[in-house]
Amino acid sequence: MVSREHKRAGLQEKLQLLRSITNSHAINKASIIVDASKYIQELKQKVERLNQDVAAAQTSNNQNPLPMQVTVETLEKGYLVNVFSDKSCPGLLVSVLEAFQELGLNVLEARVSCTDSFRLQAVGGENEEQSECVDAQVVKQAVLQAIKNWSGSSEQKE
């Protein structure tokens, strides 16, 4: 008899603990268990949302791994391209220049600093042999793609 009373008291204590953890106001056992089940479902949904948020944050970090500023302005004959990053970016200059080459742009003048930060200011002009004009937005997208390709290749080397 003592053992049965002891088990019942232990079960009652555990139900009260479950009731307090789940913030249940129920009194009978079945209602406490139902409230606990709902509470567990809510926790699962919160975990799911947090996992989605983490995945979205990782995706956005992968799309722009370095804080880069890229501006492209149209000049009378060509473009003024500015690329800036707070961090040094070994090899990025080559990627950007290759993007210019793919667009058929000649670098007419450039200033580059690659020590503690990366800074490129370049004036690019279109090849005279090229029949189509390149839009400034196309130049900016090509530079951004070069940065993305460079960051992907630099991560693989590490």
GROMACS elastic network, one bead per residue, 0.5 to 0.9 nm:
[ bonds ]
;  ai    aj funct       b0    kb
    1     4     6  0.52114   500
    1     5     6  0.62756   500
    1     6     6  0.84930   500
    2     5     6  0.51684   500
    2     6     6  0.60050   500
    2     7     6  0.86405   500
    3     7     6  0.61738   500
    3     8     6  0.86217   500
    4     7     6  0.51271   500
    4     8     6  0.61937   500
    4     9     6  0.86289   500
    5     8     6  0.51067   500
    5     9     6  0.61546   500
    5    10     6  0.85965   500
    6     9     6  0.51769   500
    6    10     6  0.62117   500
    6    11     6  0.86779   500
    7    10     6  0.50320   500
    7    11     6  0.61284   500
    7    12     6  0.85365   500
    8    11     6  0.50910   500
    8    12     6  0.60860   500
    8    13     6  0.85408   500
    9    12     6  0.50319   500
    9    13     6  0.61039   500
    9    14     6  0.86310   500
   10    13     6  0.50494   500
   10    14     6  0.62085   500
   10    15     6  0.86575   500
   11    14     6  0.50699   500
   11    15     6  0.61615   500
   11    16     6  0.86251   500
   12    15     6  0.51290   500
   12    16     6  0.62380   500
   12    17     6  0.86425   500
   12    29     6  0.87397   500
   13    16     6  0.51605   500
   13    17     6  0.62285   500
   13    18     6  0.86521   500
   14    18     6  0.61012   500
   14    19     6  0.84624   500
   15    19     6  0.59882   500
   15    20     6  0.86079   500
   15    29     6  0.70711   500
   15    32     6  0.71824   500
   15    33     6  0.81725   500
   16    20     6  0.61997   500
   16    21     6  0.86216   500
   16    32     6  0.85558   500
   17    20     6  0.51799   500
   17    21     6  0.61738   500
   17    22     6  0.86421   500
   18    21     6  0.51660   500
   18    22     6  0.61434   500
   18    23     6  0.83999   500
   18    24     6  0.82059   500
   18    32     6  0.74263   500
   18    33     6  0.81152   500
   18    36     6  0.70181   500
   19    22     6  0.54080   500
   19    23     6  0.59600   500
   19    25     6  0.71922   500
   19    26     6  0.74785   500
   19    27     6  0.86957   500
   19    32     6  0.59217   500
   19    33     6  0.82860   500
   19    35     6  0.80379   500
   19    36     6  0.73854   500
   20    23     6  0.50495   500
   20    24     6  0.63832   500
   20    25     6  0.84457   500
   21    24     6  0.77811   500
   21    36     6  0.84663   500
   22    32     6  0.85679   500
   22    35     6  0.70087   500
   22    36     6  0.57591   500
   22    38     6  0.88933   500
   22    39     6  0.61247   500
   22    40     6  0.86117   500
   23    35     6  0.84409   500
   23    36     6  0.87264   500
   23    39     6  0.87706   500
   24    27     6  0.85481   500
   24    31     6  0.85278   500
   24    32     6  0.64518   500
   24    35     6  0.61417   500
   24    36     6  0.76117   500
   25    31     6  0.88666   500
   25    32     6  0.78738   500
   25    35     6  0.87570   500
   26    29     6  0.80142   500
   26    30     6  0.87003   500
   26    31     6  0.55930   500
   26    32     6  0.54792   500
   26    35     6  0.78330   500
   27    30     6  0.86850   500
   27    31     6  0.69755   500
   27    32     6  0.68761   500
   28    31     6  0.56153   500
   28    32     6  0.63996   500
   28    33     6  0.88773   500
   29    32     6  0.52111   500
   29    33     6  0.62780   500
   29    34     6  0.87040   500
   30    33     6  0.51690   500
   30    34     6  0.61832   500
   30    35     6  0.86543   500
   31    35     6  0.60899   500
   31    36     6  0.84651   500
   32    35     6  0.51406   500
   32    36     6  0.61102   500
   32    37     6  0.86156   500
   33    37     6  0.61266   500
   33    38     6  0.86819   500
   34    37     6  0.50456   500
   34    38     6  0.63256   500
   34    39     6  0.86218   500
   35    38     6  0.51091   500
   35    39     6  0.61332   500
   35    40     6  0.86621   500
   36    40     6  0.62074   500
   36    41     6  0.87007   500
   37    40     6  0.51226   500
   37    41     6  0.63530   500
   37    42     6  0.87751   500
   38    41     6  0.50695   500
   38    42     6  0.62843   500
   38    43     6  0.86905   500
   39    42     6  0.51097   500
   39    43     6  0.62754   500
   39    44     6  0.87000   500
   40    43     6  0.50460   500
   40    44     6  0.62180   500
   40    45     6  0.87195   500
   41    44     6  0.50442   500
   41    45     6  0.63056   500
   41    46     6  0.87052   500
   42    45     6  0.51074   500
   42    46     6  0.62532   500
   42    47     6  0.86874   500
   43    46     6  0.50307   500
   43    47     6  0.62025   500
   43    48     6  0.86047   500
   44    47     6  0.50989   500
   44    48     6  0.61880   500
   44    49     6  0.87136   500
   45    49     6  0.62192   500
   45    50     6  0.85951   500
   46    49     6  0.51332   500
   46    50     6  0.61418   500
   46    51     6  0.85735   500
   47    50     6  0.50581   500
   47    51     6  0.60962   500
   47    52     6  0.86045   500
   48    51     6  0.51336   500
   48    52     6  0.62720   500
   48    53     6  0.86873   500
   49    52     6  0.50629   500
   49    53     6  0.61841   500
   49    54     6  0.86454   500
   50    54     6  0.61309   500
   50    55     6  0.85506   500
   51    54     6  0.50869   500
   51    55     6  0.61351   500
   51    56     6  0.85665   500
   52    55     6  0.50620   500
   52    56     6  0.60913   500
   52    57     6  0.85435   500
   53    56     6  0.50677   500
   53    57     6  0.60974   500
   53    58     6  0.85938   500
   54    57     6  0.50521   500
   54    58     6  0.61533   500
   54    59     6  0.85725   500
   55    58     6  0.51212   500
   55    59     6  0.61552   500
   55    60     6  0.86811   500
   56    59     6  0.50603   500
   56    60     6  0.62285   500
   56    61     6  0.85917   500
   57    60     6  0.51907   500
   57    61     6  0.61526   500
   57    62     6  0.86224   500
   58    61     6  0.50220   500
   58    62     6  0.61409   500
   58    63     6  0.86642   500
   59    62     6  0.50997   500
   59    63     6  0.62904   500
   59    64     6  0.88783   500
   60    63     6  0.51016   500
   60    64     6  0.64950   500
   60    65     6  0.82094   500
   61    64     6  0.53453   500
   61    65     6  0.52213   500
   61    66     6  0.82758   500
   62    65     6  0.52343   500
   62    66     6  0.89793   500
   62   148     6  0.89795   500
   62   152     6  0.88531   500
   63   148     6  0.72629   500
   64    67     6  0.67984   500
   64    68     6  0.78696   500
   64   147     6  0.88809   500
   64   148     6  0.73504   500
   64   151     6  0.87417   500
   65    68     6  0.86830   500
   65   148     6  0.82719   500
   65   151     6  0.71838   500
   66    85     6  0.72511   500
   66    86     6  0.84440   500
   66    87     6  0.79326   500
   66   151     6  0.82026   500
   67    84     6  0.85184   500
   67    85     6  0.61115   500
   67    86     6  0.72846   500
   67    87     6  0.85416   500
   68    83     6  0.69625   500
   68    84     6  0.56397   500
   68    86     6  0.77282   500
   68   147     6  0.86938   500
   69    82     6  0.76709   500
   69    83     6  0.56235   500
   69    84     6  0.50990   500
   69    85     6  0.65204   500
   70    81     6  0.74074   500
   70    82     6  0.56466   500
   70    84     6  0.66343   500
   70   140     6  0.70992   500
   70   143     6  0.78246   500
   70   144     6  0.74725   500
   71    80     6  0.80188   500
   71    81     6  0.58715   500
   71    82     6  0.52080   500
   71    83     6  0.67003   500
   71   140     6  0.68762   500
   72    79     6  0.65132   500
   72    80     6  0.56228   500
   72    82     6  0.64612   500
   72    83     6  0.88620   500
   72   136     6  0.60924   500
   72   137     6  0.74695   500
   72   139     6  0.71737   500
   72   140     6  0.58903   500
   73    78     6  0.86766   500
   73    79     6  0.55243   500
   73    80     6  0.50863   500
   73    81     6  0.65949   500
   73    82     6  0.87183   500
   73   136     6  0.65720   500
   74    77     6  0.79006   500
   74    78     6  0.62069   500
   74    80     6  0.64479   500
   74    81     6  0.89030   500
   74   135     6  0.83441   500
   74   136     6  0.61031   500
   75    78     6  0.51613   500
   75    79     6  0.51056   500
   75    80     6  0.66673   500
   75   123     6  0.86138   500
   75   125     6  0.89594   500
   76    79     6  0.80482   500
   77   124     6  0.84316   500
   77   125     6  0.60694   500
   77   126     6  0.76261   500
   78   105     6  0.82586   500
   78   106     6  0.89962   500
   78   123     6  0.69034   500
   78   124     6  0.53607   500
   78   126     6  0.61036   500
   78   134     6  0.89851   500
   78   136     6  0.89198   500
   79   122     6  0.79931   500
   79   123     6  0.55526   500
   79   124     6  0.51784   500
   79   125     6  0.64060   500
   79   126     6  0.87364   500
   79   136     6  0.70846   500
   79   139     6  0.84149   500
   80   121     6  0.70947   500
   80   122     6  0.57707   500
   80   124     6  0.65190   500
   81   120     6  0.75778   500
   81   121     6  0.56736   500
   81   122     6  0.51809   500
   81   123     6  0.63015   500
   81   124     6  0.75189   500
   81   139     6  0.84701   500
   81   140     6  0.79915   500
   81   143     6  0.88969   500
   82   119     6  0.74166   500
   82   120     6  0.55804   500
   82   122     6  0.66180   500
   83   118     6  0.75705   500
   83   119     6  0.56909   500
   83   120     6  0.50782   500
   83   121     6  0.66389   500
   83   122     6  0.88452   500
   83   143     6  0.85868   500
   84    87     6  0.87950   500
   84   117     6  0.76017   500
   84   118     6  0.55570   500
   84   120     6  0.65223   500
   84   121     6  0.86803   500
   85    88     6  0.72449   500
   85    89     6  0.79348   500
   85   117     6  0.58036   500
   85   118     6  0.50820   500
   85   119     6  0.65753   500
   86   116     6  0.74368   500
   86   118     6  0.65937   500
   86   119     6  0.86192   500
   87   114     6  0.86494   500
   87   115     6  0.85585   500
   87   116     6  0.61087   500
   87   118     6  0.61893   500
   88   113     6  0.89213   500
   88   114     6  0.57275   500
   88   115     6  0.59740   500
   88   116     6  0.52047   500
   88   118     6  0.51334   500
   88   119     6  0.88727   500
   89    92     6  0.56264   500
   89    93     6  0.81049   500
   89   114     6  0.68185   500
   89   115     6  0.86069   500
   89   116     6  0.88708   500
   89   117     6  0.72931   500
   89   118     6  0.59915   500
   89   151     6  0.89475   500
   90    93     6  0.75814   500
   90    94     6  0.89277   500
   90   114     6  0.73158   500
   90   118     6  0.85783   500
   90   154     6  0.87716   500
   91    94     6  0.55440   500
   91    95     6  0.67571   500
   91   150     6  0.74807   500
   91   154     6  0.84643   500
   92    95     6  0.51022   500
   92    96     6  0.62888   500
   92    97     6  0.86394   500
   92   118     6  0.84859   500
   92   146     6  0.79891   500
   92   147     6  0.68135   500
   92   150     6  0.61676   500
   92   151     6  0.83231   500
   93    96     6  0.51931   500
   93    97     6  0.61273   500
   93    98     6  0.85433   500
   93   112     6  0.83183   500
   93   114     6  0.86713   500
   93   118     6  0.87652   500
   93   120     6  0.78550   500
   94    97     6  0.51467   500
   94    98     6  0.60972   500
   94    99     6  0.86485   500
   95    98     6  0.51310   500
   95    99     6  0.63395   500
   95   100     6  0.88451   500
   95   143     6  0.83439   500
   95   146     6  0.54766   500
   95   147     6  0.70728   500
   95   149     6  0.78991   500
   95   150     6  0.63466   500
   96    99     6  0.50390   500
   96   100     6  0.64204   500
   96   101     6  0.87555   500
   96   142     6  0.82307   500
   96   143     6  0.58120   500
   96   144     6  0.86410   500
   96   145     6  0.89258   500
   96   146     6  0.56602   500
   96   147     6  0.71652   500
   96   150     6  0.88367   500
   97   101     6  0.62580   500
   97   102     6  0.86910   500
   97   107     6  0.81900   500
   97   143     6  0.87872   500
   97   146     6  0.88581   500
   98   102     6  0.61895   500
   98   103     6  0.86803   500
   98   146     6  0.80217   500
   99   102     6  0.50846   500
   99   103     6  0.63498   500
   99   104     6  0.86905   500
   99   105     6  0.86697   500
   99   139     6  0.84198   500
   99   142     6  0.59873   500
   99   143     6  0.63070   500
   99   145     6  0.83149   500
   99   146     6  0.62275   500
  100   103     6  0.51783   500
  100   104     6  0.62587   500
  100   105     6  0.50817   500
  100   106     6  0.70381   500
  100   107     6  0.77592   500
  100   124     6  0.78618   500
  100   139     6  0.77961   500
  100   142     6  0.78588   500
  100   143     6  0.78860   500
  101   105     6  0.56370   500
  101   106     6  0.70407   500
  101   107     6  0.88712   500
  102   105     6  0.76061   500
  102   142     6  0.88463   500
  103   126     6  0.83924   500
  103   134     6  0.76485   500
  103   138     6  0.87888   500
  103   139     6  0.75882   500
  103   142     6  0.80266   500
  104   125     6  0.86070   500
  104   126     6  0.61948   500
  104   127     6  0.59459   500
  104   130     6  0.72288   500
  104   134     6  0.88371   500
  105   124     6  0.57812   500
  105   125     6  0.53794   500
  105   127     6  0.59130   500
  105   134     6  0.89011   500
  106   123     6  0.84382   500
  106   124     6  0.53446   500
  106   125     6  0.51844   500
  106   126     6  0.60328   500
  106   127     6  0.63793   500
  107   110     6  0.69488   500
  107   122     6  0.67187   500
  107   123     6  0.59553   500
  107   125     6  0.64543   500
  107   126     6  0.88705   500
  108   122     6  0.75153   500
  108   123     6  0.55372   500
  108   124     6  0.54661   500
  108   125     6  0.64683   500
  109   121     6  0.83216   500
  109   122     6  0.56645   500
  109   123     6  0.51651   500
  109   124     6  0.71915   500
  110   120     6  0.71128   500
  110   121     6  0.55917   500
  110   123     6  0.62521   500
  110   124     6  0.85557   500
  111   119     6  0.78867   500
  111   120     6  0.58095   500
  111   121     6  0.51929   500
  111   122     6  0.63257   500
  112   118     6  0.75581   500
  112   119     6  0.55918   500
  112   121     6  0.64811   500
  112   122     6  0.82075   500
  113   116     6  0.82949   500
  113   117     6  0.70809   500
  113   118     6  0.56688   500
  113   119     6  0.50832   500
  113   120     6  0.66089   500
  114   117     6  0.56562   500
  114   119     6  0.65328   500
  114   120     6  0.85050   500
  115   118     6  0.69410   500
  125   128     6  0.87830   500
  126   129     6  0.84262   500
  126   130     6  0.70051   500
  126   133     6  0.76742   500
  126   134     6  0.78173   500
  127   130     6  0.53330   500
  127   131     6  0.86782   500
  128   131     6  0.76447   500
  130   133     6  0.76209   500
  134   137     6  0.84507   500
  134   138     6  0.65988   500
  134   139     6  0.71615   500
  135   138     6  0.51941   500
  135   139     6  0.65471   500
  135   140     6  0.88667   500
  136   139     6  0.50310   500
  136   140     6  0.62488   500
  136   141     6  0.86610   500
  137   140     6  0.50153   500
  137   141     6  0.61273   500
  137   142     6  0.85352   500
  138   141     6  0.51040   500
  138   142     6  0.61165   500
  138   143     6  0.86453   500
  139   142     6  0.51116   500
  139   143     6  0.62603   500
  139   144     6  0.86618   500
  140   143     6  0.51268   500
  140   144     6  0.61484   500
  140   145     6  0.85490   500
  141   144     6  0.50213   500
  141   145     6  0.60259   500
  141   146     6  0.85027   500
  142   145     6  0.50404   500
  142   146     6  0.61304   500
  142   147     6  0.86631   500
  143   147     6  0.62626   500
  143   148     6  0.86434   500
  144   147     6  0.50426   500
  144   148     6  0.61988   500
  144   149     6  0.86172   500
  145   149     6  0.60447   500
  145   150     6  0.84004   500
  146   149     6  0.50724   500
  146   150     6  0.59627   500
  146   151     6  0.85243   500
  147   150     6  0.50068   500
  147   151     6  0.60687   500
  147   152     6  0.85403   500
  148   151     6  0.51730   500
  148   152     6  0.62002   500
  148   153     6  0.86943   500
  149   152     6  0.51275   500
  149   153     6  0.62313   500
  149   154     6  0.85968   500
  150   153     6  0.51870   500
  150   154     6  0.60361   500
  150   155     6  0.85748   500
  151   154     6  0.50985   500
  151   155     6  0.61219   500
  151   156     6  0.86995   500
  152   155     6  0.53040   500
  152   156     6  0.64821   500
  153   156     6  0.51914   500
  153   157     6  0.65370   500
  154   157     6  0.52488   500
  154   158     6  0.66794   500
  155   158     6  0.53384   500
